[in-house]
């Protein structure tokens, strides 16, 4: 399955769409993106070589994501305190790791934007903001949602080569690359319904049941076609990472899903998937 940003962001209805899964012959629901935000276009296209798949140096890093070409869409399952809807995982971020699994962070302090909510609203992405307020939420013990968004942008978003301001169309307003980042993360998250995929295999939160790692991974692989990485806090599952390479720019390129190149830290058995609000 390839996730084409130009397609995802060009939809105008909030009715779920279905895109065939070329890897598994399945379909998956996609919630259409905001109608207010007009997605910008680059001259990159999305048919070139994917990030981390090159065998020689690529010069145009506006159209090829590097060095952070291994992208992780990370999701939280917070139970205590609970965050987000009871039947959905929540967004952690979209991280541009290097192809060798190392990473850089905080790449441009001059673009450490504040008031992300205001930035999204001013640039016509208020529907993206509304979604974030439900599904991209901070542990209240760690700070506000705004602080979380600012952290994710400054720490990870500023490290995307294809989101450098010089790569954007002429006349783009200040902060437009951050708006692209948040809009893109939301759209990608909406194609990865981890809760639903587990529930389809009768794996639902429970205060008493435990699971084998193989059964959790098998369920998610059966639904998505790919193997994610699952992380746990002790014996409790609390995070999943879906991995991608990228063809073209993060602005309007195509996400190419891949199997996780490394395992998470969950044990092989006795894994708990607690209901939100349950004590760990």
KEFI-737392 format. One record per residue: residue number from 1; residue in one letter; y, x, z of N, C-alpha, C, O in turn. Coordinates in steps of 0.05 Angstrom, whole numbers. Example, Ala and Ser with C-alpha at 12.3 -4.5 7.8 and 13.67 -1.06 7.14 Angstrom:
   num   residuo   nnorth    neast      nup   canorth   caeast     caup   cnorth    ceast      cup   onorth    oeast      oup
     1         a     -114      264      156       -90      246      156      -66      264      156      -66      285      169
     2         s      -45      257      142       -21      273      143        1      258      157       23      268      161
This chain:
   num   residuo   nnorth    neast      nup   canorth   caeast     caup   cnorth    ceast      cup   onorth    oeast      oup
     1         x      -24       17        0         0        0        0       25       18        0       27       35       17
     2         x       43       13      -18        68       27      -19       90        8      -12       91      -14      -22
     3         x      108       17        6       130        0       16      155        9        1      167       29        9
     4         x      164       -6      -19       187        0      -35      212      -11      -22      214      -35      -19
     5         x      230        7      -13       254       -2        1      271      -20      -16      283      -39       -6
     6         x      274      -14      -41       291      -30      -59      280      -58      -60      295      -78      -61
     7         x      253      -61      -61       241      -88      -61      245     -102      -34      254     -125      -33
     8         x      238      -87      -13       240     -100       14      268     -110       20      272     -132       30
     9         x      288      -94       13       315     -100       20      329     -118       -1      351     -127        4
    10         x      315     -123      -23       326     -141      -43      318     -170      -39      329     -188      -52
    11         x      299     -175      -21       291     -203      -15      314     -218       -2      330     -206       12
    12         x      315     -244       -6       338     -259        5      329     -282       23      346     -294       36
    13         x      303     -288       25       294     -310       42      282     -299       67      271     -277       68
    14         x      284     -315       89       272     -306      114      243     -316      115      230     -313      136
    15         x      233     -329       94       205     -337       93      188     -312       89      194     -296       72
    16         x      165     -309      104       149     -285      100      139     -283       71      131     -303       59
    17         x      139     -258       61       129     -252       34      102     -238       38       97     -227       59
    18         x       86     -238       17        61     -224       18       58     -204       -5       63     -211      -28
    19         x       51     -180        2        48     -158      -18       19     -149      -18        9     -143        4
    20         x        6     -149      -40       -22     -140      -41      -25     -111      -30       -8      -94      -35
    21         x      -47     -107      -16       -53      -80       -5      -72      -66      -25      -95      -73      -27
    22         x      -61      -47      -39       -76      -33      -60      -99      -17      -48     -119      -11      -61
    23         x      -96       -9      -22      -116        8       -9     -140       -8        0     -163        2       -2
    24         x     -135      -33        9      -156      -48       20     -160      -75        7     -179      -90       14
    25         x     -144      -82      -12      -146     -108      -26     -138     -131       -8     -146     -153      -13
    26         x     -121     -126       12      -112     -146       30      -83     -152       25      -70     -140        8
    27         x      -73     -172       40       -44     -178       39      -32     -176       66      -46     -177       87
    28         x       -6     -173       67         7     -169       93       34     -183       92       48     -183       72
    29         x       41     -196      115        66     -210      116       89     -191      118       88     -172      133
    30         x      110     -198      104       135     -183      106      157     -203      111      161     -221       95
    31         x      172     -199      133       195     -216      138      218     -207      122      225     -183      122
    32         x      230     -224      107       251     -216       89      275     -205      104      280     -213      127
    33         x      290     -187       92       312     -174      105      337     -191      106      338     -213       95
    34         x      358     -181      119       383     -196      121      394     -203       94      391     -189       74
    35         x      408     -226       93       421     -234       69      450     -223       67      461     -222       45
    36         x      461     -215       89       489     -206       88      491     -177       78      510     -170       64
    37         x      472     -160       86       474     -131       81      466     -126       52      445     -134       43
    38         x      483     -112       37       478     -105       10      468      -76       10      483      -57       15
    39         x      442      -73        3       430      -47        3      442      -29      -19      442      -37      -42
    40         x      451       -5      -12       461       13      -32      439       24      -49      415       24      -41
    41         x      445       35      -72       426       47      -90      433       76      -95      456       83      -96
    42         x      412       92      -99       416      120     -106      407      124     -135      397      105     -148
    43         x      409      148     -145       399      154     -172      372      168     -170      362      180     -189
    44         x      359      167     -147       335      183     -142      310      170     -155      293      185     -166
    45         x      308      144     -154       283      132     -162      262      135     -141      267      147     -120
    46         x      239      125     -146       217      126     -126      191      133     -139      170      125     -129
    47         x      191      148     -161       167      155     -175      160      184     -174      141      193     -186
    48         x      177      200     -160       172      228     -159      151      235     -138      138      218     -127
    49         x      148      261     -133       128      270     -114      137      262      -86      160      262      -79
    50         x      117      255      -70       122      246      -43      127      270      -25      118      293      -30
    51         x      143      266       -4       148      287       16      122      298       27      102      284       30
    52         x      122      324       32        99      339       43       77      342       23       56      354       29
    53         x       81      333       -2        60      336      -22       67      356      -44       52      361      -63
    54         x       91      368      -41       100      388      -61       86      414      -58       78      422      -36
    55         x       82      428      -80        70      455      -80       90      477      -86       83      500      -87
    56         x      115      469      -91       137      488      -96      162      477      -82      163      454      -74
    57         x      182      494      -80       207      486      -67      222      465      -83      225      468     -107
    58         x      230      444      -70       246      423      -82      275      428      -75      282      431      -51
    59         x      293      430      -95       321      437      -90      337      413      -82      355      416      -64
    60         x      333      390      -94       350      366      -89      340      351      -65      323      333      -67
    61         x      350      357      -41       341      344      -17      355      318      -12      351      305        9
    62         x      372      309      -31       382      282      -30      361      262      -40      362      238      -33
    63         x      342      272      -55       321      255      -67      293      263      -58      273      253      -68
    64         x      291      282      -40       266      291      -29      269      297        0      285      314        8
    65         x      255      282       17       259      285       46      246      311       56      221      314       55
    66         x      263      329       66       253      355       76      275      367       94      298      363       89
    67         x      267      382      115       239      389      121      223      368      135      199      371      139
    68         x      236      346      143       223      325      159      210      304      142      218      281      142
    69         x      189      312      126       177      294      107      153      278      117      141      263      102
    70         x      146      282      143       124      267      155      136      247      174      145      253      196
    71         x      137      222      165       152      201      180      133      185      198      112      176      189
    72         x      142      181      223       127      165      242      143      140      249      165      142      259
    73         x      131      117      244       143       92      254      129       86      281      106       78      281
    74         x      143       91      302       131       89      329      138       63      342      161       53      340
    75         x      119       51      356       122       25      369      114       27      398       95       42      405
    76         x      127       11      415       121       10      443      106      -16      450      110      -36      437
    77         x       89      -14      470        78      -37      484       85      -34      514       70      -23      529
    78         x      109      -44      521       119      -41      549      110      -65      565      115      -88      557
    79         x       97      -60      587        87      -82      604      102      -85      631      105     -107      641
    80         x      112      -62      642       124      -64      668      146      -42      670      140      -19      675
    81         x      172      -50      667       181      -77      660      174      -84      631      173      -67      614
    82         x      170     -109      626       164     -119      599      189     -118      582      211     -125      591
    83         x      185     -111      556       207     -112      537      198     -126      512      175     -124      504
    84         x      216     -141      500       210     -154      475      193     -179      478      184     -185      500
    85         x      187     -193      456       170     -216      457      142     -210      468      132     -188      465
    86         x      129     -230      479       103     -226      492       81     -221      471       60     -211      478
    87         x       86     -229      446        65     -226      426       75     -208      403       69     -213      380
    88         x       89     -187      410        97     -167      391      102     -140      404      112     -139      426
    89         x       93     -119      391       102      -93      399      131      -90      392      142     -106      377
    90         x      144      -69      402       173      -66      397      177      -38      384      160      -21      384
    91         x      201      -36      372       208      -11      357      215       11      376      230        7      395
    92         x      203       34      371       213       59      385      231       74      366      254       80      373
    93         x      222       79      341       239       93      323      225      100      297      203       90      291
    94         x      238      116      281       226      128      256      234      157      256      257      164      253
    95         x      214      174      261       219      202      266      210      219      242      188      216      231
    96         x      228      237      233       222      255      211      210      282      220      224      302      222
    97         x      184      282      226       171      307      233      168      325      209      167      315      186
    98         x      165      350      213       159      369      192      130      366      184      113      354      198
    99         x      123      376      160        96      372      150       75      386      166       52      379      165
   100         x       83      407      182        64      421      199       63      410      227       53      423      245
   101         x       74      386      231        74      371      256       94      381      277       96      370      299
   102         x      110      401      270       132      408      287      156      390      279      154      374      261
   103         x      178      394      293       201      376      288      227      389      297      227      407      313
   104         x      249      378      286       275      386      296      289      360      305      281      338      297
   105         x      309      363      323       323      340      333      353      346      335      361      369      334
   106         x      369      325      337       398      328      342      410      346      321      420      368      328
   107         x      409      338      296       416      356      274      445      356      267      454      374      252
   108         x      461      337      276       489      337      269      505      321      290      508      297      288
   109         x      516      335      309       530      322      331      556      309      321      566      291      335
   110         x      566      317      298       590      304      288      585      276      278      604      260      274
   111         x      560      269      275       553      242      266      538      227      288      522      209      282
   112         x      543      234      312       530      220      335      546      195      341      561      193      360
   113         x      543      175      324       559      151      325      553      135      351      530      134      360
   114         x      574      123      361       571      104      383      577       76      374      586       72      351
   115         x      573       57      391       577       28      384      561       22      359      573       13      339
   116         x      535       26      360       518       19      337      520      -10      330      520      -18      307
   117         x      522      -27      350       524      -56      345      549      -62      329      547      -78      310
   118         x      571      -50      336       595      -54      321      593      -43      293      604      -56      274
   119         x      580      -20      289       577       -8      263      561      -27      245      568      -31      222
   120         x      539      -38      255       523      -56      239      538      -81      232      536      -90      209
   121         x      552      -92      251       567     -117      246      589     -112      226      592     -128      207
   122         x      603      -91      228       626      -85      210      616      -80      181      631      -86      162
   123         x      592      -71      178       582      -65      151      562      -85      141      546      -80      123
   124         x      563     -110      153       549     -132      142      519     -134      149      504     -148      136
   125         x      511     -119      170       482     -119      177      478     -133      204      463     -124      221
   126         x      492     -155      208       490     -169      234      462     -181      238      453     -184      260
   127         x      448     -188      216       421     -199      219      402     -177      228      384     -182      244
   128         x      407     -153      218       391     -130      228      396     -126      258      377     -122      273
   129         x      421     -127      266       428     -125      294      414     -146      311      403     -141      332
   130         x      414     -171      301       402     -193      316      372     -187      320      361     -193      342
   131         x      359     -177      300       331     -171      302      327     -148      322      308     -149      338
   132         x      344     -128      320       341     -106      339      344     -115      368      331     -104      386
   133         x      362     -134      373       366     -143      400      342     -157      412      340     -160      436
   134         x      323     -164      395       298     -176      405      274     -156      404      257     -156      421
   135         x      274     -138      384       251     -122      379      256      -92      381      236      -76      379
   136         x      280      -83      385       286      -55      389      301      -52      415      326      -49      415
   137         x      287      -55      437       299      -58      463      290      -36      482      268      -26      480
   138         x      308      -29      500       303       -7      518      290      -16      544      294      -39      552
   139         x      275        1      556       266       -4      584      292       -5      600      307       14      601
   140         x      296      -27      614       322      -30      629      325       -8      650      348       -3      659
   141         x      304        4      659       306       26      678      317       52      665      325       70      678
   142         x      316       53      638       325       76      623      353       74      611      363       93      601
   143         x      365       50      613       391       46      602      393       22      584      374        6      583
   144         x      415       19      570       420       -4      554      407       -1      526      399       21      518
   145         x      405      -23      512       396      -22      484      414       -5      467      404       11      451
   146         x      440       -7      471       459        9      456      454       39      460      455       54      441
   147         x      449       47      485       443       75      490      418       84      476      416      106      466
   148         x      398       66      475       373       72      461      378       76      431      368       96      420
   149         x      393       58      419       398       60      390      414       86      384      408      100      365
   150         x      434       91      400       450      115      396      432      140      398      435      159      382
   151         x      414      140      418       396      163      421      378      166      397      375      189      387
   152         x      366      145      387       348      147      364      363      156      339      352      172      324
   153         x      387      147      335       403      156      312      410      185      315      404      201      297
   154         x      422      193      338       431      221      341      407      240      341      408      261      328
   155         x      385      233      354       363      251      357      347      254      332      338      276      325
   156         x      342      231      318       324      231      295      338      225      269      334      237      249
   157         x      356      204      270       368      195      245      385      216      231      386      218      207
   158         x      399      233      247       416      253      235      400      276      222      412      293      209
   159         x      374      276      225       358      298      214      346      291      186      332      308      175
   160         x      352      267      176       342      260      149      359      273      128      383      269      126
   161         x      347      290      111       362      303       90      373      283       70      395      286       59
   162         x      358      261       65       367      242       45      388      223       55      399      206       40
   163         x      395      225       81       417      209       92      442      225       98      460      216      112
   164         x      443      249       87       468      264       90      490      249       76      486      238       54
   165         x      514      248       88       536      233       75      541      241       46      549      224       30
   166         x      537      266       39       541      275       12      521      264       -8      524      265      -32
   167         x      499      253        3       478      241      -14      483      212      -20      470      200      -37
   168         x      502      200       -6       508      171       -9      526      166      -33      540      184      -42
   169         x      526      142      -44       544      135      -66      573      140      -58      581      137      -35
   170         x      590      147      -77       618      151      -72      630      126      -60      623      103      -68
   171         x      648      130      -41       662      107      -29      647       94       -6      656       74        5
   172         x      624      105        2       609       94       24      625       97       50      637      119       54
   173         x      627       77       67       643       79       91      630       98      111      606      103      110
   174         x      646      107      130       636      124      151      614      109      167      618       86      174
   175         x      592      123      171       570      110      186      551       95      169      532       83      179
   176         x      555       94      142       538       78      125      509       88      126      490       73      124
   177         x      505      115      130       478      125      131      464      116      156      439      112      155
   178         x      478      111      178       466      101      202      457       71      198      437       63      207
   179         x      474       57      184       467       29      177      442       28      160      424       11      165
   180         x      440       46      140       416       48      124      392       54      142      371       41      139
   181         x      395       72      160       373       80      178      363       56      194      339       51      193
   182         x      380       42      207       371       20      224      359       -3      208      339      -15      215
   183         x      372       -8      185       361      -29      168      333      -22      157      316      -39      156
   184         x      330        3      150       304       13      140      283       12      161      260        3      156
   185         x      289       21      185       269       20      207      260       -8      213      237      -13      216
   186         x      279      -27      214       272      -55      219      254      -65      197      234      -78      203
   187         x      261      -60      172       244      -70      150      216      -58      150      197      -73      146
   188         x      214      -32      156       187      -20      157      171      -32      181      148      -37      177
   189         x      184      -35      204       170      -46      227      159      -74      220      138      -81      230
   190         x      174      -89      205       165     -117      199      140     -117      181      128     -138      179
   191         x      134      -95      169       109      -94      153       85      -84      169       63      -81      159
   192         x       90      -78      195        69      -66      212       65      -83      237       72      -74      259
   193         x       53     -107      234        50     -125      257       26     -118      274        5     -131      273
   194         x       29      -97      290         7      -86      306       -6     -107      323      -30     -108      325
   195         x       10     -124      337        -1     -144      354      -20     -163      338      -42     -168      346
   196         x      -10     -173      316       -25     -192      299      -50     -179      289      -72     -191      289
   197         x      -48     -154      280       -72     -140      269      -93     -137      291     -117     -141      285
   198         x      -86     -131      315      -106     -129      336     -117     -157      343     -141     -160      347
   199         x      -99     -177      345      -108     -204      351     -127     -215      331     -145     -230      337
   200         x     -124     -207      306      -142     -216      285     -171     -207      290     -190     -218      278
   201         x     -174     -187      307      -201     -177      315     -207     -184      344     -223     -170      357
   202         x     -194     -205      353      -198     -215      381     -192     -194      402     -204     -194      423
   203         x     -174     -176      395      -164     -157      415     -136     -166      423     -116     -162      409
   204         x     -134     -178      447      -109     -189      457     -105     -178      485     -124     -170      498
   205         x      -80     -178      494       -75     -168      521      -91     -183      543      -94     -207      542
   206         x     -101     -167      562      -117     -178      583     -114     -161      608     -112     -136      606
   207         x     -115     -173      631      -113     -158      656     -140     -147      664     -141     -130      682
   208         x     -161     -155      651      -188     -147      660     -204     -132      638     -220     -114      645
   209         x     -199     -138      613      -215     -126      592     -208      -97      587     -185      -89      592
   210         x     -227      -81      578      -222      -54      570     -234      -50      542     -251      -66      533
   211         x     -225      -29      528      -233      -25      500     -240        4      495     -231       22      509
   212         x     -257        8      475      -262       34      465     -241       42      445     -231       24      430
   213         x     -234       67      443      -214       76      424     -223       70      395     -207       62      379
   214         x     -249       74      390      -259       69      363     -255       40      354     -249       35      331
   215         x     -259       21      372      -255       -7      365     -226      -14      359     -221      -29      342
   216         x     -208       -2      374      -180       -7      370     -171        5      343     -157       -8      327
   217         x     -179       30      338      -172       43      313     -185       29      289     -172       25      268
   218         x     -210       20      292      -223        7      270     -210      -20      263     -208      -27      240
   219         x     -201      -34      283      -187      -59      278     -161      -55      262     -155      -69      243
   220         x     -146      -35      271      -120      -30      258     -125      -18      230     -109      -24      211
   221         x     -145       -2      226      -151        9      200     -160      -14      181     -153      -14      158
   222         x     -176      -32      191      -186      -54      175     -163      -71      164     -164      -81      142
   223         x     -142      -74      181      -120      -91      173     -100      -77      155      -89      -88      136
   224         x      -95      -52      161       -73      -37      147      -84      -19      124      -69      -13      105
   225         x     -109      -11      127      -120        8      108     -117       37      117     -126       55      103
   226         x     -104       42      140       -98       69      148     -102       72      179     -102       52      193
   227         x     -105       97      187      -111      102      215      -85      111      229      -73      131      222
   228         x      -76       96      250       -53      104      265      -61      122      289      -85      127      293
   229         x      -42      131      304       -47      146      328      -39      128      352      -18      117      352
   230         x      -57      126      371       -52      109      395      -48      127      419      -63      147      423
   231         x      -28      121      435       -22      136      459      -23      118      483      -18       94      481
   232         x      -31      129      505       -34      114      530      -19      128      553      -15      152      553
   233         x      -12      111      572        -2      121      598      -24      117      618      -29       95      627
   234         x      -38      139      624       -62      136      640      -83      123      623      -91      133      602
   235         x      -93      100      633      -114       85      618     -102       62      602     -116       47      589
   236         x      -75       59      602       -62       36      590      -49       43      564      -32       61      562
   237         x      -57       29      542       -46       33      516      -16       24      516      -10        2      525
   238         x        1       42      506        30       36      507       46       44      483       70       39      482
   239         x       33       57      463        48       66      440       29       69      416        6       77      419
   240         x       39       64      392        25       68      368       44       81      348       68       75      347
   241         x       34      100      332        49      113      311       36      109      284       12      116      281
   242         x       51       98      265        42       95      238       56      117      221       80      121      223
   243         x       40      131      204        50      154      190       54      149      160       40      133      148
   244         x       75      162      149        82      159      121       93      185      110      103      202      124
   245         x       90      188       83       106      205       68      126      187       53      124      163       54
   246         x      146      200       40       167      185       27      172      194       -1      175      218       -6
   247         x      172      176      -20       179      182      -47      209      174      -51      216      151      -47
   248         x      225      193      -58       253      188      -62      269      189      -36      262      204      -18
   249         x      290      174      -35       309      174      -12      302      153        8      290      132        2
   250         x      309      158       33       306      137       54      323      113       47      319       91       57
   251         x      343      117       30       361       95       23      346       74        7      349       50       12
   252         x      330       82      -13       318       62      -31      291       73      -42      283       64      -63
   253         x      278       91      -28       253      102      -37      229       85      -29      232       62      -21
   254         x      206       97      -30       181       83      -25      165       98       -3      161      122       -4
   255         x      157       83       17       141       93       39      111       94       29      101       74       19
   256         x       99      117       32        71      121       24       54      124       50       56      146       62
   257         x       39      104       58        25      106       84        2      127       82      -10      130       61
   258         x       -3      140      104       -25      160      105      -38      157      132      -27      145      151
   259         x      -63      167      134       -76      168      160      -61      187      179      -50      207      170
   260         x      -61      181      204       -48      198      224      -60      226      222      -85      229      223
   261         x      -44      247      220       -54      274      218      -64      286      245      -75      307      246
   262         x      -59      271      266       -69      279      293      -74      254      309      -63      233      304
   263         x      -91      257      329       -98      235      346      -77      232      368      -64      251      376
   264         x      -75      208      379       -59      203      403      -74      213      427      -95      226      425
   265         x      -64      207      451       -76      217      475      -94      198      490     -103      204      512
   266         x      -99      174      479      -116      155      493     -145      166      496     -155      179      478
   267         x     -157      159      517      -185      167      522     -203      152      504     -194      133      490
   268         x     -228      159      503      -247      147      484     -257      119      493     -266      103      476
   269         x     -255      113      518      -264       87      528     -248       79      553     -233       95      564
   270         x     -252       54      562      -238       45      585     -208       41      582     -193       43      601
   271         x     -200       35      557      -171       32      552     -163        3      558     -175      -16      549
   272         x     -141        0      573      -130      -26      579     -107      -33      560      -91      -16      553
   273         x     -107      -59      553       -85      -70      536      -74      -93      552      -82     -116      549
   274         x      -55      -87      570       -46     -106      590      -26     -126      579      -12     -119      560
   275         x      -26     -150      589        -5     -169      582       22     -159      591       24     -144      611
   276         x       43     -166      577        70     -158      585       76     -172      611       71     -196      615
   277         x       88     -157      630        94     -167      656       73     -160      677       77     -163      701
   278         x       49     -150      667        28     -143      686       33     -115      697       44      -98      684
   279         x       27     -111      722        30      -85      735       10      -66      724      -13      -73      721
   280         x       18      -42      720         0      -21      709      -18      -11      732      -35        7      727
